Amino acid sequence: MKPLSRRTAGFTDSVIRRMTRISNQYGAVNLSQGFPDFDPPQAILDRLAEVSREDFHQYSITWGAQNLREALAEKQGRFMGRPIDPNLEVVVTCGSTEAMMAAMMTAVDPGDKVIVFSPFYENYGADTILSGAEPVYVPLAPPDFHFDPEVLEDAFRQGAKALILCNPSNPCGRVFTREELLCIASLAEKYDAYVITDEVYEHIVYAPHAHTYFAALPGMWERTISCSSLSKTYSITGWRLGYTIAPPEVTERIKKVHDFLTVGAAAPLQEAVVPALRFGPGYYRDLLEKYTRKRGLFLKGLDDLGIVHTEPEGAYYVLLDISEFGFDDDLEFCEVLARDVGVGAVPGSSFFREPVRHLIRLHFAKRDETLCGALNRLEDMRKKIPARR
């Protein structure tokens, strides 16, 4: 037999999804894969029940149902501060995962270079490689996760055609300041590069921080492909509904790539989610208040246990410092944590290009009782995981 693809030979399975399986195996509280254990808004569930008895069981329009694209354009246009054409500038995808892949394949060719900030969501490097491009990693240095503008410009000097920007950032919870985004914008313009944004946590940004849409910056609409998802905002990660927003000429290409990748997202779910996109400002205030409270509950619990951790500015992830345990392998630590303590986490090494082995990621998108249960288990962590010296 001839060898399989060299391009994918170095791939592993998703470490995040693997840790969910390990959590399930040991009956651990799963704070690894970032999905809620509470229900979506009732309006979505009610509409889903109605849709099951209506005629939405066949293919929708490939790039998204008309009413969904119109609702997306109106909602995102309101937050981004510009009118968005639902027919020329929006594509509905199978989650933001496909949105990012379609954006990448639209923007870059084999042999091109793509800038990826490290730490990064694990799909970004894989998307770049699947596109035949080469990732160029720029570190976001712990503990504050700022980038060095000179290091970033050096990456652009290498001929990068695109940059991936996750804001707010998974896994570190960083919210880039407007000044930092303007720095990125000036370099993208100087070196004529595209910026592909992942903004799925756009509505989960903690005061005093604020989210700035990269495409809304001066001169950036023309070179930005905005990718996002409905998963986190409406607690429907299993529905796999994402989208891209980009200028018409870029969107026209994305439509073609998307068509051959997945044909289209699930028609009944597209119909069921439309009411959510018509929620007023109060929904987004309540969403932020809920996650702000959960963040406070979880971080206070970690503080009370004397566990060193980051303080996220956005999204719902926390990085814990496990240096005191002396493990050389953070994946092994996470497996022991799930087995012996009963809490599921993700090893930080799966997010960093640099040799980082002392951080693990937990999330707090859970009911209060789930978070309290996890904290109760973590109280015994030092007894159940002896330090290695």
C-alpha positions in Angstrom: 0.0 0.0 0.0 1.2 3.5 -0.8 1.7 5.7 2.3 -1.1 7.9 3.5 -1.1 11.7 3.3 2.1 13.3 4.6 0.2 16.4 5.3 -1.8 14.8 8.1 0.8 12.3 9.4 1.6 14.4 12.4 -2.0 14.9 13.5 -3.3 13.5 16.8 -6.9 13.4 17.8 -8.2 16.5 19.5 -6.8 16.6 23.0 -9.8 18.6 24.1 -12.3 16.0 22.9 -10.0 13.2 24.2 -10.2 14.7 27.7 -14.0 14.6 27.5 -13.8 10.9 26.8 -11.4 10.4 29.7 -13.7 12.5 32.0 -16.6 10.3 31.0 -14.5 7.1 31.6 -13.8 8.1 35.2 -17.0 9.9 36.0 -15.1 13.2 36.4 -16.7 16.6 36.4 -15.9 17.6 32.8 -14.4 21.1 32.8 -12.3 20.3 29.8 -14.4 20.7 26.6 -16.1 24.0 26.7 -19.8 23.3 26.6 -22.5 24.3 29.1 -24.6 21.9 31.2 -27.6 24.3 31.2 -30.4 24.7 28.6 -30.4 27.1 25.7 -33.0 30.0 25.8 -36.6 28.7 25.9 -37.5 30.6 22.7 -35.1 28.5 20.8 -36.4 25.2 22.3 -40.0 26.2 21.6 -39.2 27.0 18.0 -37.2 23.8 17.6 -40.3 21.8 18.7 -42.4 23.7 16.1 -39.9 23.2 13.4 -39.9 19.4 13.9 -43.5 19.5 12.6 -42.9 21.9 9.7 -41.3 21.6 6.3 -37.7 22.2 7.1 -36.3 18.7 6.6 -34.6 19.0 3.3 -31.6 21.1 2.1 -31.6 24.7 2.8 -29.9 27.3 0.6 -26.3 26.2 0.5 -24.9 29.4 2.2 -27.7 29.7 4.7 -31.5 30.1 5.0 -32.6 33.5 3.8 -34.3 34.5 7.1 -31.3 33.3 9.1 -28.9 35.3 7.0 -31.1 38.4 7.4 -31.3 38.0 11.1 -27.5 37.5 11.4 -26.9 40.6 9.2 -29.2 42.7 11.3 -27.8 41.5 14.7 -24.1 41.6 13.7 -24.5 44.9 11.9 -25.9 46.4 15.0 -22.9 45.2 17.1 -20.2 45.8 14.5 -21.6 49.3 13.7 -22.0 48.9 9.9 -24.7 47.6 7.6 -24.2 44.0 6.4 -25.7 42.6 3.3 -27.3 39.2 4.1 -27.0 38.1 0.5 -23.6 39.3 -0.4 -21.6 39.3 2.9 -22.9 36.3 5.0 -22.3 32.6 4.8 -23.8 30.2 7.3 -21.5 27.2 8.1 -21.4 24.0 10.1 -20.0 25.7 13.2 -17.1 28.2 13.5 -14.8 25.2 12.9 -16.0 25.0 9.3 -16.1 28.8 9.0 -12.4 29.0 9.9 -11.5 26.2 7.4 -13.5 27.8 4.6 -11.9 31.2 5.4 -8.5 29.7 5.4 -9.0 27.9 2.1 -10.4 31.1 0.6 -7.5 33.3 1.6 -4.3 31.1 1.3 -2.6 28.8 -1.2 -0.3 25.9 -0.5 3.1 27.3 0.4 1.7 30.5 1.9 2.5 31.5 5.5 -0.1 32.2 8.2 0.6 33.9 11.5 -0.9 32.2 14.6 -0.7 33.6 18.1 0.4 31.1 20.7 -1.4 29.9 22.8 -4.0 29.0 20.2 -7.2 27.0 19.8 -5.9 23.6 18.6 -7.7 23.8 15.2 -5.7 26.8 13.9 -2.5 25.0 13.2 -4.4 22.1 11.7 -6.4 24.4 9.5 -3.2 26.0 8.2 -1.6 22.6 7.5 -4.7 21.3 5.8 -4.7 24.3 3.5 -1.1 23.5 2.6 0.2 26.6 4.3 2.9 27.0 6.9 2.0 28.4 10.4 4.3 31.1 11.8 3.8 31.3 15.6 4.0 34.5 17.6 4.0 34.1 21.4 1.6 35.7 23.8 3.8 35.7 26.8 2.2 34.5 30.1 1.0 35.7 32.5 -0.5 38.8 30.8 -0.4 37.3 27.3 0.7 40.4 25.4 2.6 40.2 22.2 5.8 41.9 21.2 5.1 44.2 18.2 8.6 43.6 16.9 8.2 39.8 17.0 4.9 40.2 15.2 6.3 42.4 12.5 9.1 39.9 12.0 6.5 37.3 11.3 4.9 39.5 8.7 8.3 40.1 7.2 8.5 36.4 6.4 5.8 36.9 3.8 2.7 36.0 5.8 -0.5 36.2 3.7 -2.9 36.0 6.6 -3.1 36.2 10.4 -5.5 34.3 12.7 -6.9 36.4 15.5 -8.9 34.8 18.3 -10.5 37.6 20.3 -11.4 37.0 23.1 -8.8 34.4 23.2 -9.2 30.7 23.8 -7.5 29.4 26.0 -6.0 32.3 27.8 -9.0 34.6 28.1 -7.1 37.6 26.7 -9.1 40.5 25.3 -7.0 42.5 22.9 -7.0 46.2 23.5 -7.9 48.6 20.7 -4.3 49.8 20.6 -3.1 46.2 20.1 -5.7 45.7 17.4 -4.6 48.9 15.6 -1.0 47.6 15.7 -2.1 44.4 14.0 -4.2 46.4 11.5 -1.3 48.6 10.6 1.0 45.6 10.0 -1.7 43.8 8.0 -2.0 46.9 5.8 1.7 47.4 5.5 2.3 43.8 4.4 -0.9 43.4 2.5 -2.2 40.4 4.6 -5.7 39.1 5.4 -6.9 38.8 9.0 -9.2 35.8 9.8 -10.9 36.4 13.1 -12.5 34.0 15.5 -14.9 36.0 17.7 -17.1 33.3 19.1 -16.8 34.8 22.6 -17.7 38.3 21.5 -20.4 38.7 24.1 -18.5 37.2 27.0 -16.1 40.1 27.9 -15.7 41.2 31.5 -15.6 44.8 32.7 -13.6 47.0 32.3 -12.5 45.2 29.1 -14.5 45.7 25.8 -14.6 43.8 22.6 -13.6 45.6 19.4 -14.6 43.9 16.1 -11.5 43.8 14.0 -13.5 44.4 10.8 -14.8 47.6 12.2 -11.4 49.2 12.5 -10.5 51.8 9.9 -9.5 50.2 6.6 -9.9 46.7 7.9 -13.3 45.7 6.4 -11.7 44.9 3.0 -9.1 42.6 4.4 -11.0 40.8 7.2 -12.9 37.5 7.2 -14.9 37.5 10.4 -15.8 34.0 11.7 -18.1 33.3 14.6 -20.6 30.9 15.9 -23.9 30.8 17.7 -22.7 28.0 20.0 -21.4 29.9 23.0 -23.8 32.9 22.9 -26.9 30.8 22.9 -25.5 27.6 24.6 -26.1 25.4 21.6 -22.6 23.9 20.9 -24.2 20.7 19.5 -26.1 22.5 16.8 -23.0 23.4 14.9 -24.1 26.7 13.5 -21.4 29.2 12.5 -20.9 31.9 9.9 -18.5 34.1 8.1 -18.9 37.8 7.4 -16.7 39.4 4.7 -16.7 41.7 1.7 -18.8 40.5 -1.3 -15.9 39.4 -3.4 -14.4 37.3 -0.5 -17.8 35.9 0.4 -18.5 34.8 -3.1 -15.4 32.6 -2.9 -16.3 31.4 0.6 -19.7 30.2 -0.7 -18.0 28.0 -3.2 -15.5 26.5 -0.7 -18.3 26.0 1.8 -20.5 24.3 -0.7 -17.8 21.6 -1.4 -16.9 21.2 2.2 -20.3 20.5 3.8 -23.0 21.6 1.3 -24.8 23.4 4.2 -25.7 23.5 7.8 -28.7 21.6 9.2 -31.9 23.2 7.9 -34.2 22.6 10.9 -31.6 24.1 13.3 -31.1 27.1 11.1 -34.8 27.8 11.3 -35.0 27.2 15.1 -32.3 29.6 16.0 -33.7 32.7 14.3 -35.7 33.9 17.3 -32.5 34.1 19.3 -30.9 36.5 16.8 -33.8 38.9 17.4 -33.3 39.1 21.1 -32.9 42.6 22.4 -29.9 44.1 24.3 -31.2 42.7 27.6 -30.3 39.2 26.6 -26.6 40.0 26.1 -26.5 41.9 29.3 -28.0 39.0 31.2 -25.6 36.6 29.5 -22.6 38.6 30.6 -23.9 39.0 34.1 -24.4 35.2 34.3 -20.8 34.5 33.2 -19.4 37.3 35.3 -21.0 35.7 38.4 -19.7 32.2 37.4 -16.2 33.6 36.9 -16.3 35.2 40.3 -17.6 32.0 42.0 -15.0 29.8 40.3 -12.0 32.1 40.7 -12.8 32.7 44.4 -13.0 29.0 44.9 -9.6 28.5 43.3 -8.2 31.4 45.5 -9.6 29.8 48.6 -7.8 26.6 47.7 -4.6 28.4 47.1 -4.4 27.3 43.4 -2.5 29.7 41.2 -4.5 30.6 38.1 -5.0 33.3 35.4 -7.9 35.8 35.5 -9.7 35.7 32.1 -10.7 39.1 30.6 -13.1 37.3 28.3 -14.5 33.8 27.3 -14.9 31.2 30.1 -11.5 29.5 30.5 -9.0 29.5 33.3 -5.4 28.3 33.2 -4.1 26.7 36.4 -0.5 26.5 37.3 0.5 23.0 38.3 4.2 23.6 38.8 4.0 22.6 42.4 3.2 19.0 41.5 6.4 18.5 39.5 4.9 16.7 36.5 7.0 16.8 33.3 3.9 15.7 31.3 0.8 17.8 31.7 -1.3 15.3 29.7 -0.4 12.6 32.3 -1.3 15.1 35.1 -4.8 15.7 33.5 -5.4 12.0 33.2 -4.4 11.5 36.9 -6.6 14.5 37.8 -9.6 13.0 36.1 -9.0 9.5 37.6 -8.0 10.3 41.1 -9.6 13.7 41.8 -12.6 13.5 39.5 -12.1 16.8 37.5 -11.5 16.9 33.8 -9.1 19.5 32.4 -7.1 20.1 29.2 -3.2 20.0 29.2 -1.9 23.5 28.3 0.7 22.0 26.0 -2.0 21.3 23.4 -2.4 25.1 23.0 1.2 26.3 23.0 3.8 26.1 20.4 6.4 26.8 23.1 7.4 24.0 25.5 4.8 24.8 28.1 4.0 21.9 30.5 3.0 23.6 33.7 -0.5 24.9 32.8 -3.9 23.2 32.4 -7.2 24.6 31.2 -10.5 24.5 33.0 -13.8 26.2 32.1 -16.7 27.5 34.1 -19.6 27.4 31.6 -21.5 25.1 34.0 -24.3 25.4 36.6 -23.2 26.7 39.9 -23.8 23.3 41.6 -21.5 21.7 39.0 -18.7 24.3 39.6 -19.1 23.9 43.4 -18.9 20.1 43.0 -15.7 20.5 41.0 -14.2 22.9 43.6 -15.1 20.4 46.3 -13.1 17.7 44.5 -10.2 20.0 43.8 -10.0 20.6 47.6 -8.4 17.1 47.9 -6.1 17.6 44.9 -2.9 17.9 46.8 -3.7 14.8 48.9 -4.6 12.7 46.0 -1.8 13.8 43.6 1.5 13.7 45.5 4.1 16.2 44.3 6.9 14.6 42.3 10.4 15.9 43.2 
